[in-house]
Amino acid sequence: MSVEHDLVSRRFTVAGSGGTAVLAYAPAGSGLVELYSTFVPPADRGRGVAARLVEAAVHYARAEGLRIIPSCWYVAQWLRHHPEHAALVVH
């Protein structure tokens, strides 16, 4: 399963056996990106798919010099468990 980044739709996706998993984001001002929604189809839950989506979004934000507003509960939880990315997070 590879993560695809759709710049036009502003989302990261993974095609899985149960459908497409999605992490959606939006620009949130100068140098900011809001990660506002994750969805993983029920058949693919518990396999680390959402984590892979967040990892891709974090790598994108870092590469683009963006800070992250984690308004999605899963993204916020993942970032709490990965303090090495704390400098990217806007509280």
MODELLER restraints for C-alpha pairs under 7 A, 6 or more apart:
rsr = mdl.restraints
at = mdl.atoms
rsr.add(forms.Gaussian(group=physical.xy_distance, feature=features.Distance(at['CA:1:A'], at['CA:14:A']), mean=6.37, stdev=0.5))
rsr.add(forms.Gaussian(group=physical.xy_distance, feature=features.Distance(at['CA:1:A'], at['CA:15:A']), mean=6.76, stdev=0.5))
rsr.add(forms.Gaussian(group=physical.xy_distance, feature=features.Distance(at['CA:1:A'], at['CA:16:A']), mean=6.92, stdev=0.5))
rsr.add(forms.Gaussian(group=physical.xy_distance, feature=features.Distance(at['CA:2:A'], at['CA:14:A']), mean=6.07, stdev=0.5))
rsr.add(forms.Gaussian(group=physical.xy_distance, feature=features.Distance(at['CA:3:A'], at['CA:12:A']), mean=6.48, stdev=0.5))
rsr.add(forms.Gaussian(group=physical.xy_distance, feature=features.Distance(at['CA:3:A'], at['CA:13:A']), mean=5.56, stdev=0.5))
rsr.add(forms.Gaussian(group=physical.xy_distance, feature=features.Distance(at['CA:3:A'], at['CA:14:A']), mean=4.94, stdev=0.5))
rsr.add(forms.Gaussian(group=physical.xy_distance, feature=features.Distance(at['CA:3:A'], at['CA:53:A']), mean=6.62, stdev=0.5))
rsr.add(forms.Gaussian(group=physical.xy_distance, feature=features.Distance(at['CA:4:A'], at['CA:12:A']), mean=5.56, stdev=0.5))
rsr.add(forms.Gaussian(group=physical.xy_distance, feature=features.Distance(at['CA:4:A'], at['CA:13:A']), mean=5.20, stdev=0.5))
rsr.add(forms.Gaussian(group=physical.xy_distance, feature=features.Distance(at['CA:4:A'], at['CA:14:A']), mean=6.36, stdev=0.5))
rsr.add(forms.Gaussian(group=physical.xy_distance, feature=features.Distance(at['CA:5:A'], at['CA:11:A']), mean=6.09, stdev=0.5))
rsr.add(forms.Gaussian(group=physical.xy_distance, feature=features.Distance(at['CA:5:A'], at['CA:12:A']), mean=4.54, stdev=0.5))
rsr.add(forms.Gaussian(group=physical.xy_distance, feature=features.Distance(at['CA:5:A'], at['CA:13:A']), mean=6.51, stdev=0.5))
rsr.add(forms.Gaussian(group=physical.xy_distance, feature=features.Distance(at['CA:6:A'], at['CA:12:A']), mean=6.15, stdev=0.5))
rsr.add(forms.Gaussian(group=physical.xy_distance, feature=features.Distance(at['CA:10:A'], at['CA:24:A']), mean=6.12, stdev=0.5))
rsr.add(forms.Gaussian(group=physical.xy_distance, feature=features.Distance(at['CA:10:A'], at['CA:25:A']), mean=5.63, stdev=0.5))
rsr.add(forms.Gaussian(group=physical.xy_distance, feature=features.Distance(at['CA:10:A'], at['CA:26:A']), mean=6.46, stdev=0.5))
rsr.add(forms.Gaussian(group=physical.xy_distance, feature=features.Distance(at['CA:11:A'], at['CA:22:A']), mean=6.54, stdev=0.5))
rsr.add(forms.Gaussian(group=physical.xy_distance, feature=features.Distance(at['CA:11:A'], at['CA:23:A']), mean=5.50, stdev=0.5))
rsr.add(forms.Gaussian(group=physical.xy_distance, feature=features.Distance(at['CA:11:A'], at['CA:24:A']), mean=4.36, stdev=0.5))
rsr.add(forms.Gaussian(group=physical.xy_distance, feature=features.Distance(at['CA:11:A'], at['CA:25:A']), mean=5.91, stdev=0.5))
rsr.add(forms.Gaussian(group=physical.xy_distance, feature=features.Distance(at['CA:12:A'], at['CA:22:A']), mean=5.69, stdev=0.5))
rsr.add(forms.Gaussian(group=physical.xy_distance, feature=features.Distance(at['CA:12:A'], at['CA:23:A']), mean=5.15, stdev=0.5))
rsr.add(forms.Gaussian(group=physical.xy_distance, feature=features.Distance(at['CA:12:A'], at['CA:24:A']), mean=6.55, stdev=0.5))
rsr.add(forms.Gaussian(group=physical.xy_distance, feature=features.Distance(at['CA:12:A'], at['CA:53:A']), mean=6.24, stdev=0.5))
rsr.add(forms.Gaussian(group=physical.xy_distance, feature=features.Distance(at['CA:13:A'], at['CA:20:A']), mean=6.46, stdev=0.5))
rsr.add(forms.Gaussian(group=physical.xy_distance, feature=features.Distance(at['CA:13:A'], at['CA:21:A']), mean=5.44, stdev=0.5))
rsr.add(forms.Gaussian(group=physical.xy_distance, feature=features.Distance(at['CA:13:A'], at['CA:22:A']), mean=4.59, stdev=0.5))
rsr.add(forms.Gaussian(group=physical.xy_distance, feature=features.Distance(at['CA:13:A'], at['CA:23:A']), mean=6.51, stdev=0.5))
rsr.add(forms.Gaussian(group=physical.xy_distance, feature=features.Distance(at['CA:13:A'], at['CA:53:A']), mean=6.97, stdev=0.5))
rsr.add(forms.Gaussian(group=physical.xy_distance, feature=features.Distance(at['CA:14:A'], at['CA:20:A']), mean=5.65, stdev=0.5))
rsr.add(forms.Gaussian(group=physical.xy_distance, feature=features.Distance(at['CA:14:A'], at['CA:21:A']), mean=5.12, stdev=0.5))
rsr.add(forms.Gaussian(group=physical.xy_distance, feature=features.Distance(at['CA:14:A'], at['CA:22:A']), mean=6.73, stdev=0.5))
rsr.add(forms.Gaussian(group=physical.xy_distance, feature=features.Distance(at['CA:15:A'], at['CA:21:A']), mean=6.36, stdev=0.5))
rsr.add(forms.Gaussian(group=physical.xy_distance, feature=features.Distance(at['CA:16:A'], at['CA:44:A']), mean=6.57, stdev=0.5))
rsr.add(forms.Gaussian(group=physical.xy_distance, feature=features.Distance(at['CA:17:A'], at['CA:43:A']), mean=6.99, stdev=0.5))
rsr.add(forms.Gaussian(group=physical.xy_distance, feature=features.Distance(at['CA:17:A'], at['CA:44:A']), mean=6.76, stdev=0.5))
rsr.add(forms.Gaussian(group=physical.xy_distance, feature=features.Distance(at['CA:18:A'], at['CA:41:A']), mean=5.62, stdev=0.5))
rsr.add(forms.Gaussian(group=physical.xy_distance, feature=features.Distance(at['CA:18:A'], at['CA:42:A']), mean=6.94, stdev=0.5))
rsr.add(forms.Gaussian(group=physical.xy_distance, feature=features.Distance(at['CA:18:A'], at['CA:43:A']), mean=4.95, stdev=0.5))
rsr.add(forms.Gaussian(group=physical.xy_distance, feature=features.Distance(at['CA:18:A'], at['CA:44:A']), mean=5.93, stdev=0.5))
rsr.add(forms.Gaussian(group=physical.xy_distance, feature=features.Distance(at['CA:19:A'], at['CA:41:A']), mean=6.04, stdev=0.5))
rsr.add(forms.Gaussian(group=physical.xy_distance, feature=features.Distance(at['CA:20:A'], at['CA:41:A']), mean=6.85, stdev=0.5))
rsr.add(forms.Gaussian(group=physical.xy_distance, feature=features.Distance(at['CA:21:A'], at['CA:39:A']), mean=5.47, stdev=0.5))
rsr.add(forms.Gaussian(group=physical.xy_distance, feature=features.Distance(at['CA:21:A'], at['CA:40:A']), mean=4.36, stdev=0.5))
rsr.add(forms.Gaussian(group=physical.xy_distance, feature=features.Distance(at['CA:21:A'], at['CA:41:A']), mean=6.21, stdev=0.5))
rsr.add(forms.Gaussian(group=physical.xy_distance, feature=features.Distance(at['CA:22:A'], at['CA:38:A']), mean=5.54, stdev=0.5))
rsr.add(forms.Gaussian(group=physical.xy_distance, feature=features.Distance(at['CA:22:A'], at['CA:39:A']), mean=5.23, stdev=0.5))
rsr.add(forms.Gaussian(group=physical.xy_distance, feature=features.Distance(at['CA:22:A'], at['CA:40:A']), mean=6.60, stdev=0.5))
rsr.add(forms.Gaussian(group=physical.xy_distance, feature=features.Distance(at['CA:23:A'], at['CA:37:A']), mean=5.59, stdev=0.5))
rsr.add(forms.Gaussian(group=physical.xy_distance, feature=features.Distance(at['CA:23:A'], at['CA:38:A']), mean=4.31, stdev=0.5))
rsr.add(forms.Gaussian(group=physical.xy_distance, feature=features.Distance(at['CA:23:A'], at['CA:39:A']), mean=6.56, stdev=0.5))
rsr.add(forms.Gaussian(group=physical.xy_distance, feature=features.Distance(at['CA:23:A'], at['CA:53:A']), mean=6.16, stdev=0.5))
rsr.add(forms.Gaussian(group=physical.xy_distance, feature=features.Distance(at['CA:24:A'], at['CA:35:A']), mean=6.17, stdev=0.5))
rsr.add(forms.Gaussian(group=physical.xy_distance, feature=features.Distance(at['CA:24:A'], at['CA:36:A']), mean=6.06, stdev=0.5))
rsr.add(forms.Gaussian(group=physical.xy_distance, feature=features.Distance(at['CA:24:A'], at['CA:37:A']), mean=5.21, stdev=0.5))
rsr.add(forms.Gaussian(group=physical.xy_distance, feature=features.Distance(at['CA:24:A'], at['CA:38:A']), mean=6.43, stdev=0.5))
rsr.add(forms.Gaussian(group=physical.xy_distance, feature=features.Distance(at['CA:25:A'], at['CA:33:A']), mean=6.73, stdev=0.5))
rsr.add(forms.Gaussian(group=physical.xy_distance, feature=features.Distance(at['CA:25:A'], at['CA:34:A']), mean=5.40, stdev=0.5))
rsr.add(forms.Gaussian(group=physical.xy_distance, feature=features.Distance(at['CA:25:A'], at['CA:35:A']), mean=4.42, stdev=0.5))
rsr.add(forms.Gaussian(group=physical.xy_distance, feature=features.Distance(at['CA:25:A'], at['CA:36:A']), mean=5.64, stdev=0.5))
rsr.add(forms.Gaussian(group=physical.xy_distance, feature=features.Distance(at['CA:26:A'], at['CA:33:A']), mean=5.73, stdev=0.5))
rsr.add(forms.Gaussian(group=physical.xy_distance, feature=features.Distance(at['CA:26:A'], at['CA:34:A']), mean=5.25, stdev=0.5))
rsr.add(forms.Gaussian(group=physical.xy_distance, feature=features.Distance(at['CA:26:A'], at['CA:35:A']), mean=6.77, stdev=0.5))
rsr.add(forms.Gaussian(group=physical.xy_distance, feature=features.Distance(at['CA:27:A'], at['CA:33:A']), mean=4.57, stdev=0.5))
rsr.add(forms.Gaussian(group=physical.xy_distance, feature=features.Distance(at['CA:27:A'], at['CA:34:A']), mean=6.15, stdev=0.5))
rsr.add(forms.Gaussian(group=physical.xy_distance, feature=features.Distance(at['CA:28:A'], at['CA:34:A']), mean=5.79, stdev=0.5))
rsr.add(forms.Gaussian(group=physical.xy_distance, feature=features.Distance(at['CA:31:A'], at['CA:65:A']), mean=6.85, stdev=0.5))
rsr.add(forms.Gaussian(group=physical.xy_distance, feature=features.Distance(at['CA:31:A'], at['CA:66:A']), mean=4.74, stdev=0.5))
rsr.add(forms.Gaussian(group=physical.xy_distance, feature=features.Distance(at['CA:31:A'], at['CA:67:A']), mean=6.15, stdev=0.5))
rsr.add(forms.Gaussian(group=physical.xy_distance, feature=features.Distance(at['CA:32:A'], at['CA:66:A']), mean=5.23, stdev=0.5))
rsr.add(forms.Gaussian(group=physical.xy_distance, feature=features.Distance(at['CA:32:A'], at['CA:67:A']), mean=4.86, stdev=0.5))
rsr.add(forms.Gaussian(group=physical.xy_distance, feature=features.Distance(at['CA:32:A'], at['CA:68:A']), mean=5.90, stdev=0.5))
rsr.add(forms.Gaussian(group=physical.xy_distance, feature=features.Distance(at['CA:33:A'], at['CA:66:A']), mean=6.45, stdev=0.5))
rsr.add(forms.Gaussian(group=physical.xy_distance, feature=features.Distance(at['CA:33:A'], at['CA:67:A']), mean=6.24, stdev=0.5))
rsr.add(forms.Gaussian(group=physical.xy_distance, feature=features.Distance(at['CA:33:A'], at['CA:68:A']), mean=5.15, stdev=0.5))
rsr.add(forms.Gaussian(group=physical.xy_distance, feature=features.Distance(at['CA:33:A'], at['CA:69:A']), mean=6.11, stdev=0.5))
rsr.add(forms.Gaussian(group=physical.xy_distance, feature=features.Distance(at['CA:34:A'], at['CA:68:A']), mean=5.81, stdev=0.5))
rsr.add(forms.Gaussian(group=physical.xy_distance, feature=features.Distance(at['CA:34:A'], at['CA:69:A']), mean=4.52, stdev=0.5))
rsr.add(forms.Gaussian(group=physical.xy_distance, feature=features.Distance(at['CA:34:A'], at['CA:70:A']), mean=6.04, stdev=0.5))
rsr.add(forms.Gaussian(group=physical.xy_distance, feature=features.Distance(at['CA:34:A'], at['CA:71:A']), mean=6.69, stdev=0.5))
rsr.add(forms.Gaussian(group=physical.xy_distance, feature=features.Distance(at['CA:35:A'], at['CA:68:A']), mean=6.94, stdev=0.5))
rsr.add(forms.Gaussian(group=physical.xy_distance, feature=features.Distance(at['CA:35:A'], at['CA:69:A']), mean=6.18, stdev=0.5))
rsr.add(forms.Gaussian(group=physical.xy_distance, feature=features.Distance(at['CA:35:A'], at['CA:70:A']), mean=5.18, stdev=0.5))
rsr.add(forms.Gaussian(group=physical.xy_distance, feature=features.Distance(at['CA:35:A'], at['CA:71:A']), mean=6.07, stdev=0.5))
rsr.add(forms.Gaussian(group=physical.xy_distance, feature=features.Distance(at['CA:35:A'], at['CA:72:A']), mean=6.24, stdev=0.5))
rsr.add(forms.Gaussian(group=physical.xy_distance, feature=features.Distance(at['CA:36:A'], at['CA:70:A']), mean=6.49, stdev=0.5))
rsr.add(forms.Gaussian(group=physical.xy_distance, feature=features.Distance(at['CA:36:A'], at['CA:71:A']), mean=4.89, stdev=0.5))
rsr.add(forms.Gaussian(group=physical.xy_distance, feature=features.Distance(at['CA:36:A'], at['CA:72:A']), mean=4.49, stdev=0.5))
rsr.add(forms.Gaussian(group=physical.xy_distance, feature=features.Distance(at['CA:37:A'], at['CA:72:A']), mean=5.10, stdev=0.5))
rsr.add(forms.Gaussian(group=physical.xy_distance, feature=features.Distance(at['CA:38:A'], at['CA:50:A']), mean=6.95, stdev=0.5))
rsr.add(forms.Gaussian(group=physical.xy_distance, feature=features.Distance(at['CA:38:A'], at['CA:72:A']), mean=6.95, stdev=0.5))
rsr.add(forms.Gaussian(group=physical.xy_distance, feature=features.Distance(at['CA:40:A'], at['CA:50:A']), mean=6.59, stdev=0.5))
rsr.add(forms.Gaussian(group=physical.xy_distance, feature=features.Distance(at['CA:54:A'], at['CA:75:A']), mean=6.44, stdev=0.5))
rsr.add(forms.Gaussian(group=physical.xy_distance, feature=features.Distance(at['CA:61:A'], at['CA:67:A']), mean=6.47, stdev=0.5))
rsr.add(forms.Gaussian(group=physical.xy_distance, feature=features.Distance(at['CA:67:A'], at['CA:88:A']), mean=4.65, stdev=0.5))
rsr.add(forms.Gaussian(group=physical.xy_distance, feature=features.Distance(at['CA:67:A'], at['CA:89:A']), mean=5.81, stdev=0.5))
rsr.add(forms.Gaussian(group=physical.xy_distance, feature=features.Distance(at['CA:67:A'], at['CA:90:A']), mean=6.50, stdev=0.5))
rsr.add(forms.Gaussian(group=physical.xy_distance, feature=features.Distance(at['CA:68:A'], at['CA:88:A']), mean=5.68, stdev=0.5))
rsr.add(forms.Gaussian(group=physical.xy_distance, feature=features.Distance(at['CA:68:A'], at['CA:89:A']), mean=4.81, stdev=0.5))
rsr.add(forms.Gaussian(group=physical.xy_distance, feature=features.Distance(at['CA:68:A'], at['CA:90:A']), mean=5.80, stdev=0.5))
rsr.add(forms.Gaussian(group=physical.xy_distance, feature=features.Distance(at['CA:69:A'], at['CA:89:A']), mean=6.13, stdev=0.5))
rsr.add(forms.Gaussian(group=physical.xy_distance, feature=features.Distance(at['CA:69:A'], at['CA:90:A']), mean=5.29, stdev=0.5))
rsr.add(forms.Gaussian(group=physical.xy_distance, feature=features.Distance(at['CA:70:A'], at['CA:76:A']), mean=5.11, stdev=0.5))
rsr.add(forms.Gaussian(group=physical.xy_distance, feature=features.Distance(at['CA:79:A'], at['CA:85:A']), mean=6.81, stdev=0.5))
